[in-house]
Structure formats: structure tokens, C-alpha cells
Amino acid sequence: MEEEKFTTPQHRWDPLLKEWIIYAPRRNVRPFQGKQFDTKPKKTWDCPFCPNAPEGAGNWVVKQLPNRFAALDEHALPFEEQTIGSVHKQASNYGKCEVILYSQDHNASFGTLSHDNIVALVELWQERYRELSKLPEMKFPFIMENRGKEIGNSMTHPHGQIYSFPYFPPKVKKKWESFIEYHNDSKKCLLCDIVAEEMRDPKRIIEQNVDFIAEVPFYAHWAFEVHIIAKTHIPSIIEMNPSQVENLARIMKSIVNRYDALIGNNRLMPYVMAMFNAPVNTSERDVWHFHIEFYTPFRGQGKWKFLAGVELGTYNFINDALPEKNALILRNVKISSIQKEAND
């Protein structure tokens, strides 16, 4: 019983920042690449997502799995605040964590996937967002990818994750409030106006197609931060028609290829891909505008940006290069012939 006090997953409330923190002490036993996994009858493999392992078994192009080392628990209902003493609050670790496998090929990456493979991935994201939105307690399904050991990814098999929250995470809450405030003041969409402004003066745009722009935003926090934004007002991925799905797949792959060409030497650029769909089970979701954000700690050959005193202590970012300069670098980067062929 004494040990259980230190291993119980839960949310705890920060009363100063007014936000929930997830505590998931049991994740310390989650798998990492190189560890061997055993089953009965006796069989050993190095990657649980490969076709010779149970989770990767079957005939599939992309695949959804429950996260066996989840930080959130879909069975931990109800999600209710419990006051501890006079100040502190805690709640269960309710939520849902999923793993999304991009390919059966262990050595693939997002940038080497075929166009049809990425389209299938986008369609799986659509399916999962739609299904997760049917859970009445959920507020925000967060689709993401952590790529590279620099980001803390312990498994190299190409995959992403979906975390579904019963509340608005802090950054989502800020975005949500900004969308609503701008709409109430101007009767327009904040990101629609940002897209229009960027297209009038495209020096920060890396590339675009009929449906999306990819840019280093005017307000980039990271040196080579890239945002992909829908040109038309689409709240979420499920409002996309097949043509928009195709164009989203194309521009996402191209940005990842630019990243990989930028770092060079046959390396994969470490990054976080964060997809911002409209919150669910809430009113006014139509004011939200679909967008994706890529962040990488890379800021130049041999130079890396990690959060330190100012960023961690105050949440104020320091960026040592203007967005216009890094957008030009990404526009001009030479994508290898292999990557170009893979884009076709």
C-alpha cells in the first residue's frame, strides 16, 4: 500500500498557472528501442511495432493501437476535481492515449512514405478524431508525432500518437480564447486573416498549394518552426474533402523532406508535429481554424536550441533568427533526387 501512493496515476492542479499536470509514474517501464520483448510461447523481437511482433501483425498500411504505457486512462471516470487541504486539487488521470503506426517498414520515416501511404494516414487521423469526438467527456483529441532521440522518442519505428483530454490543455485554451475573442470583435477568423496577410506578402511562405500554405510564422518561437494552415476556413480534419486530404499529404511530406535535406548527411531532422483540430463536445467549435505546427530544436549545423532558464522559468522564448531568414533557407534547400522521386 505504501508503494501504491507513489505510483498512482493522476492529474494535479497548479493553482498559480491554473493548469492540470499529468502524473504518470508507471510510464518509467515503457519500451525503448533495443530492448527485447518476450511472449509465450517464447518469441523475441526488438521492435513491438514490426510485422513479426503481435502489435504489428496483420495486413495493414497504417494502424491504430492502444498505448500500453499510457499516461491517461480511458476507464478512470468520472473526471472530477477533489480538494486536498485548503488549496490543492487532484483528479483521476482520465483521457485516452493511442499509437498510430505509419508503416510496416521499420526503416521508413514520414518523409519516405509514398503519397498514397500518407493519404491513408490522414484518413486514419480523420477516423480517430471522429470516433474520439463521440466520447462525451472528451474536449481535445491531440494528434502528434515526436521524431528523434533529441525529442525523447524511444522507438524508431515510424509512428505518432493521439492524446485525448477531458479539458483544454493550456496552449489550446489560449488559442481557443484568441479565436473567440477575434471573432467576437471582428466577426472574422484570426487565421483566415493571417493567411490572407501572408499571401499578400509571401516572404515567410515556404511553399503552398491550392488548399494550404506552409510558412515560418511571423511569431515563430523556434528557429525553423513551420506552420501548415488551411487556406479556407476548416475547423478540423474531418471537414476536409478528398482533394484537401491529398494536398495536406503532399505539403506535409514536402516540409518533412525539406527538414531532412536541411540537416543533411542522411540524417532525419528531429521534430514535433502538433496538429490543432477544433475542440470537441463544446459550442462555437466552428470559430476554430485547422492548422499544424512543426517544431525542431535544430537552428543550424552543429547548433541546437533547448529550453533553458528564460524559457522554462518564464515561458518567454528567445529566437536568434528572424522568420524571414529561415523561411528563405527552407525555400532554397535542395531536396535530394530520392526525396523528389518519393514526392511524385
C-alpha positions as MATLAB code, in Angstrom:
seq = 'MEEEKFTTPQHRWDPLLKEWIIYAPRRNVRPFQGKQFDTKPKKTWDCPFCPNAPEGAGNWVVKQLPNRFAALDEHALPFEEQTIGSVHKQASNYGKCEVILYSQDHNASFGTLSHDNIVALVELWQERYRELSKLPEMKFPFIMENRGKEIGNSMTHPHGQIYSFPYFPPKVKKKWESFIEYHNDSKKCLLCDIVAEEMRDPKRIIEQNVDFIAEVPFYAHWAFEVHIIAKTHIPSIIEMNPSQVENLARIMKSIVNRYDALIGNNRLMPYVMAMFNAPVNTSERDVWHFHIEFYTPFRGQGKWKFLAGVELGTYNFINDALPEKNALILRNVKISSIQKEAND';
ca = [
       0.000    0.000    0.000;
       2.848    2.400    0.781;
       4.329    1.883   -2.700;
       0.925    2.453   -4.344;
       0.879    6.036   -3.029;
       3.883    6.770   -5.245;
       2.655    5.008   -8.385;
      -0.978    6.120   -8.688;
      -1.570    7.981  -11.985;
      -3.472   11.234  -11.559;
      -3.936   14.870  -12.543;
      -2.861   17.606  -10.150;
      -3.854   21.269  -10.422;
      -1.293   24.073  -10.467;
      -3.121   26.926   -8.691;
      -0.604   29.560   -9.840;
      -0.696   28.781  -13.562;
      -4.255   27.398  -13.413;
      -3.500   24.255  -15.388;
      -3.522   20.498  -14.953;
      -0.324   18.433  -14.770;
      -0.427   14.740  -15.655;
       1.441   12.384  -13.302;
       2.188    9.005  -14.898;
       4.848    7.260  -12.762;
       4.215    3.856  -14.338;
       5.489    5.097  -17.722;
       9.023    4.568  -16.436;
       8.726    0.948  -17.614;
       7.667    1.792  -21.188;
       9.679    0.220  -24.031;
      12.673    1.701  -25.794;
      14.453    0.659  -28.949;
      16.950   -2.155  -28.449;
      15.119   -3.726  -25.523;
      13.982   -7.274  -26.247;
      10.332   -8.198  -25.801;
       9.135  -11.690  -24.956;
       5.839  -13.531  -25.298;
       4.606  -17.035  -24.626;
       5.184  -19.273  -26.497;
       8.743  -17.973  -26.348;
       9.462  -15.470  -29.098;
      11.768  -12.459  -29.049;
      11.804   -9.289  -31.129;
      13.440   -5.869  -30.900;
      10.526   -3.686  -32.031;
       6.915   -4.316  -30.899;
       5.537   -2.475  -33.957;
       7.210   -4.602  -36.648;
       5.225   -7.265  -38.572;
       6.869  -10.153  -36.693;
       5.587   -8.802  -33.349;
       1.979   -9.119  -32.139;
       1.159   -5.396  -32.267;
       2.461   -5.083  -35.819;
       0.937   -8.301  -37.097;
      -1.586   -8.401  -39.910;
      -2.082   -6.893  -43.331;
      -2.171   -3.132  -42.982;
      -0.793    0.138  -44.375;
      -1.434    2.304  -41.295;
      -2.717    1.081  -37.951;
      -4.160    2.353  -34.673;
      -3.166    0.709  -31.376;
      -3.940    1.435  -27.734;
      -0.909    2.773  -25.895;
       0.119    0.040  -23.464;
       2.087    2.560  -21.376;
      -0.494    5.331  -21.454;
      -0.265    8.472  -19.352;
      -4.080    8.719  -19.476;
      -6.679    6.063  -18.693;
      -9.977    5.876  -20.603;
     -11.530    3.897  -17.733;
     -10.692    6.419  -14.984;
     -14.120    8.026  -14.915;
     -15.502   10.226  -13.599;
     -13.033   13.083  -14.131;
     -13.887   15.117  -11.055;
     -11.866   17.558   -9.008;
     -11.096   16.524   -5.449;
      -9.895   19.169   -2.999;
      -6.845   18.237   -0.928;
      -6.455   20.507    2.082;
      -7.316   24.172    1.549;
      -5.514   24.822   -1.769;
      -4.626   21.695   -3.694;
      -6.819   19.809   -6.149;
      -6.407   16.497   -7.907;
      -8.429   14.322  -10.273;
      -8.193   10.934  -11.936;
      -5.937   10.507  -14.956;
      -8.918   10.117  -17.288;
      -8.196   10.501  -21.004;
      -7.138    8.262  -23.840;
      -3.759    7.528  -25.451;
      -3.318    5.828  -28.816;
      -0.391    4.922  -31.027;
      -0.662    5.429  -34.797;
       1.692    3.269  -36.870;
       2.706    4.901  -40.155;
       4.142    1.862  -41.930;
       5.140   -1.778  -41.527;
       8.652   -0.787  -42.663;
      10.768   -0.232  -39.558;
      13.305    1.829  -41.525;
      10.769    4.165  -43.109;
      10.059    7.694  -41.934;
       7.318   10.194  -42.708;
       9.461   11.688  -45.463;
       9.990    8.367  -47.249;
       6.370    7.214  -47.170;
       4.572    7.097  -50.511;
       1.899    9.682  -51.205;
      -0.831    7.015  -51.002;
       0.538    5.861  -47.643;
       0.291    9.387  -46.238;
      -3.223    9.795  -47.622;
      -4.156    6.579  -45.771;
      -2.585    8.060  -42.632;
      -4.599   11.285  -42.934;
      -7.748    9.209  -43.406;
      -6.924    7.244  -40.248;
      -6.440   10.531  -38.362;
      -9.872   11.593  -39.624;
     -11.415    8.340  -38.418;
      -9.843    8.545  -34.966;
     -10.755   12.229  -34.470;
     -14.348   11.421  -35.443;
     -14.544    8.449  -33.072;
     -12.874   10.233  -30.164;
     -15.271   13.154  -30.528;
     -18.119   10.714  -29.760;
     -16.823   10.259  -26.200;
     -18.904   12.885  -24.365;
     -16.287   13.615  -21.693;
     -13.519   14.421  -24.203;
     -12.654   18.001  -25.138;
      -9.486   17.851  -27.228;
      -8.040   14.958  -29.257;
      -4.419   15.912  -29.912;
      -2.738   14.279  -32.922;
       1.065   14.477  -32.812;
       4.400   12.952  -33.741;
       7.619   13.014  -31.723;
      10.531   12.229  -34.036;
      14.113   11.672  -32.967;
      16.023   10.876  -29.811;
      16.619   14.617  -29.289;
      12.866   14.930  -28.731;
      12.872   11.942  -26.381;
      11.389    9.381  -28.761;
      12.325    5.923  -27.501;
      11.069    3.949  -30.543;
      12.417    4.500  -34.062;
       9.639    2.636  -35.900;
       7.661    5.393  -37.716;
       4.667    6.269  -35.580;
       2.730    9.070  -33.970;
       0.308    9.368  -31.076;
      -3.078   10.742  -30.134;
      -3.699   12.094  -26.627;
      -7.340   12.894  -25.849;
      -8.006   15.261  -22.948;
     -11.185   15.894  -20.908;
     -10.218   19.602  -20.708;
      -8.456   22.201  -22.839;
      -4.658   21.938  -22.402;
      -3.097   25.363  -21.651;
      -1.905   26.163  -25.190;
      -5.198   25.002  -26.705;
      -7.118   27.129  -24.190;
      -5.125   30.204  -25.211;
      -5.702   29.537  -28.909;
      -9.402   28.897  -28.293;
      -9.801   32.158  -26.397;
      -7.948   34.049  -29.154;
     -10.191   32.610  -31.889;
     -13.340   33.512  -29.946;
     -12.153   36.990  -28.978;
     -11.098   37.851  -32.542;
     -14.364   36.531  -33.941;
     -16.432   38.468  -31.396;
     -14.532   41.688  -32.150;
     -14.333   41.465  -35.958;
     -16.830   38.758  -36.987;
     -13.881   37.170  -38.838;
     -11.425   34.335  -38.291;
      -7.980   35.122  -36.916;
      -6.144   32.515  -39.015;
      -8.106   33.388  -42.155;
      -6.800   36.927  -41.786;
      -3.264   35.683  -41.055;
      -3.316   33.531  -44.216;
      -4.550   36.489  -46.286;
      -1.805   38.711  -44.867;
       0.909   36.126  -45.527;
      -0.243   35.600  -49.112;
      -0.134   39.370  -49.746;
       3.489   39.417  -48.557;
       4.801   35.840  -49.046;
       8.369   36.243  -47.778;
       7.695   33.843  -44.892;
       5.846   31.276  -47.039;
       7.980   28.238  -47.847;
       5.516   26.694  -50.269;
       1.802   26.437  -50.937;
      -0.766   24.533  -52.917;
      -4.449   25.085  -53.680;
      -5.534   24.288  -50.130;
      -2.635   25.008  -47.738;
       0.279   27.302  -47.039;
       3.440   26.277  -45.173;
       5.292   29.143  -43.544;
       7.720   30.138  -40.836;
       5.235   32.291  -38.928;
       5.847   35.971  -38.148;
       5.713   34.979  -34.465;
       7.855   31.796  -34.614;
       9.125   30.608  -31.230;
      11.659   28.161  -32.701;
      14.247   28.945  -35.396;
      12.828   26.574  -38.028;
       9.261   26.374  -36.749;
       6.836   25.723  -39.611;
       3.066   26.108  -39.650;
       0.790   24.484  -42.225;
      -2.510   26.362  -42.377;
      -5.660   25.651  -44.379;
      -6.389   28.426  -46.884;
     -10.135   28.059  -46.436;
     -11.895   28.023  -43.093;
     -11.894   24.368  -41.995;
     -12.372   23.682  -38.254;
     -10.870   20.203  -38.284;
      -9.518   17.349  -40.336;
     -12.955   15.743  -40.701;
     -14.260   18.700  -42.721;
     -11.653   18.058  -45.429;
     -12.782   16.709  -48.786;
     -10.651   14.127  -50.658;
      -8.806   16.798  -52.651;
      -7.840   18.636  -49.462;
      -6.656   15.362  -47.925;
      -4.437   14.790  -50.965;
      -2.965   18.294  -50.738;
      -2.419   18.046  -46.996;
      -0.492   14.802  -47.544;
       1.656   16.491  -50.228;
       2.575   19.579  -48.254;
       3.272   17.693  -45.008;
       5.628   15.327  -46.792;
       7.379   18.160  -48.596;
       8.028   20.043  -45.340;
       9.488   16.928  -43.706;
      11.684   16.367  -46.780;
      12.898   19.964  -46.531;
      13.744   19.396  -42.876;
      15.690   16.227  -43.691;
      17.534   17.926  -46.548;
      18.347   20.874  -44.274;
      20.011   18.729  -41.606;
      21.748   16.672  -44.338;
      24.195   13.759  -44.093;
      21.359   11.224  -44.484;
      20.042   12.153  -41.056;
      16.432   12.617  -40.007;
      15.509   16.001  -38.588;
      14.161   15.691  -35.043;
      10.839   17.463  -34.673;
       7.471   17.620  -33.008;
       4.420   17.660  -35.274;
       1.410   19.109  -33.446;
      -1.985   19.052  -35.186;
      -4.575   21.540  -33.966;
      -8.105   20.453  -34.779;
     -11.154   22.103  -33.268;
     -12.047   21.082  -29.716;
     -14.941   18.640  -29.445;
     -18.130   18.459  -27.376;
     -18.201   22.212  -26.977;
     -20.047   25.130  -28.504;
     -18.506   27.568  -31.009;
     -16.139   24.949  -32.464;
     -16.715   26.485  -35.896;
     -14.580   29.524  -34.987;
     -11.513   27.240  -34.908;
      -9.242   27.081  -37.972;
      -7.306   23.892  -38.765;
      -3.507   24.162  -38.621;
      -0.396   22.092  -37.933;
       2.778   23.231  -36.190;
       6.239   21.693  -36.573;
       8.953   22.497  -34.013;
      12.573   21.393  -34.175;
      15.456   22.172  -31.803;
      17.728   22.489  -34.875;
      18.941   26.047  -35.511;
      21.940   25.380  -37.787;
      24.644   22.810  -38.400;
      26.031   21.834  -35.016;
      23.641   24.216  -33.260;
      20.667   23.133  -31.180;
      18.062   25.015  -29.232;
      16.952   23.550  -25.936;
      14.745   25.313  -23.430;
      16.687   26.873  -20.595;
      16.314   29.479  -17.874;
      14.230   32.165  -19.543;
      12.010   29.771  -21.494;
      11.478   27.302  -18.650;
      11.235   29.931  -15.932;
       9.043   32.488  -17.708;
       7.677   30.702  -20.838;
       9.254   33.557  -22.849;
      11.015   32.203  -25.934;
      14.236   33.677  -27.304;
      14.719   33.155  -31.054;
      18.092   34.165  -32.520;
      16.973   34.354  -36.177;
      14.157   36.260  -37.851;
      11.435   34.129  -39.503;
      12.027   35.711  -42.908;
      15.634   34.494  -42.995;
      14.810   30.909  -42.036;
      11.844   30.791  -44.421;
      14.271   31.707  -47.211;
      16.647   28.932  -46.115;
      13.845   26.358  -46.173;
      12.579   27.587  -49.553;
      16.016   27.261  -51.083;
      17.067   23.959  -49.520;
      17.913   21.328  -52.135;
      15.834   18.210  -51.725;
      17.701   15.091  -52.894;
      16.645   13.285  -56.053;
      15.498   10.319  -53.963;
      13.208   12.544  -51.933;
      11.924   14.222  -55.103;
      11.073   10.842  -56.594;
       9.312    9.846  -53.393;
       7.209   13.033  -53.605;
       5.913   12.174  -57.098;
];
